[in-house]
Amino acid sequence: MEAATMAWTAAAVGMALVYWFVWVMGAAEVKGKRAVDLKMGSITNDKVKDKYTQYWSFFRRPKETATTEASAEKVPAFVDTFYNLVTDIYEWGWGQSFHFSPSLPGRSHREATRVHEERVADLLQAKPGHRLLDVGCGVGGPMRAIAAHSGSNVVGITINEYQVNRARAHNRKAGLDSRCEVVCGNFLSMPFSDASFDGAYSIEATCHAPRLQDVYGEVFRVLKPGGLYVSYEWVTTSLYRADNPEHVEAIHGIERGDALPGLRRQDEIASIAKEVGFEVLKELDLALPPALPWWTRLKMGRIAYWRNSLVVRVLTMLRIAPKGVCEVHEMLYETAQHLTRGGETGIFTPMHMVLLRKPVESK
């Protein structure tokens, strides 16, 4: 009897743990995306593994994806595939703001994220009545924070239709749908009129563009003369050495796991902005001291990784999550290790900030 009792007890505990991790555990930052609700965007369940394989094959050599016009033209479609694969996993484990921020003493990651986003509104001198553009808005976490902080109206653009629907749902839930609009489109060719925005920003989004000149040129076009643009850029720093195998492995790992057609150098950003006509008002790496490390959120312990991996595998086994989600989860975990290494060595920053202005005399 004792053996049977112990077996039943162990089974009950096991079921309780599965129930907790799968049906109860929600997003790390904002409850609302449970593990049991994981999808792969608009990809049908039977196509997830194939789409993941195609994505990985395309980005296995990141620098080559933008070397020819033909391959560069394919980048937006594969970025769209990437966000179909990862959006729900990001929301489950990260929250509604798909970006990093410097850690703040005594403040939660969620608070640090909000401060990082509100800094954008302050740099843009945003106020009620302004119309701002969020270039690469994801599911709209920054959009809502900036609209609430500044009182401005914000229009976001993302290439991924699933993210559009997620962002609109979040906007309604936050009571901000009257001031936050989301459009599905490519930021390399935006469906907006010339000089139609008072300000614009991009938070860790333009790294997906094969040529930064193209997206900066589009932002320049849709800004009103005198309008400000803030961008947080993913770049390699002056500490990166192309002849150091460890550095190369970390940077290539970041590029492969985040749908990037080759990271740009930190010292290229301002010159590219000037090339398209912007005035550079300010340039600063927000990751440098006294800022505290941005990568602390990525330091997932083995136990936490095992827990999340177990949840994903159970969901796949039960056919609640589609085949292929395990591979995507593993890819993101490995990418987190490369990002952490890039931060610890100082060879990479995800928050090189540039504040730009379209000249007043621009037509």
Secondary structure, DSSP 4 states (H G I P E B T S, - for coil): -HHHHHHHHHHHHHHHHHHIIIII---SSSTT--GGG---TTS-GGGHHHHHHHHHHHTSSGGGGGSSHHHHHHHHHHHHHHHHHHHHHHHHHT-S--S---B-TT--HHHHHHHHHHHHHHHTT--TT-EEEEET-TTSHHHHHHHHHH--EEEEEES-HHHHHHHHHHHHHHT-TTTEEEEE--TTS-SS-TT-EEEEEEES-GGG-S-HHHHHHHHHHHEEEEEEEEEEEEEE-TT--TT-HHHHHHHHHHHHHTT-S-PEEGGGHHHHHHHTT-EEEEEEETTSTTSBPSGGGG---HHHHHHHHHHHHHHHHTTSS-TTHHHHHHHHHHHHHHHHHHHHHTSEEEEEEEEEE--TT--
